[in-house]
Amino acid sequence: MSADLKLGGNHDLDLCRLTLADGAQRVQQQIKVTLLTFLGEWFLDTEHGVPYFEQVLKKAPSRAAVEAVIRAKVKDVPGVVSVSDIRLLMDTPGRRLAIQAKAQTNEGLVEIEAEV
């Protein structure tokens, strides 16, 4: 069994109340962290994250291509078995993306929401 430090509502550590996330909650948190990280943003692993600038938040993105990128990044998270449902709300002029997804994990079904 592995665990991560649980992130607060602002996606940062709550240093006053450090708690651990394990099981499905840990996998759900890792998926959300991946979806909120731009490719190359983390200097210790420049391959971590989603290629938002390169493939998603561009002038005329293909919805199918964006869904394929998001699905692949979620599937790459350790513990994820499959991605059963993805809903995208794309605001192309504003270059914003809202993601809702369901993923089957080793720990059960998790639902994820993220906005970029």
Secondary structure as GFF3:
##gff-version 3
##sequence-region A 1 116
A	DSSP	beta_strand	3	5	.	.	.	ID=ss1
A	DSSP	beta_strand	20	22	.	.	.	ID=ss2
A	DSSP	alpha_helix	23	35	.	.	.	ID=ss3
A	DSSP	pi_helix	52	56	.	.	.	ID=ss4
A	DSSP	alpha_helix	63	75	.	.	.	ID=ss5
A	DSSP	beta_strand	80	91	.	.	.	ID=ss6
A	DSSP	beta_strand	96	105	.	.	.	ID=ss7
A	DSSP	beta_strand	108	115	.	.	.	ID=ss8
###
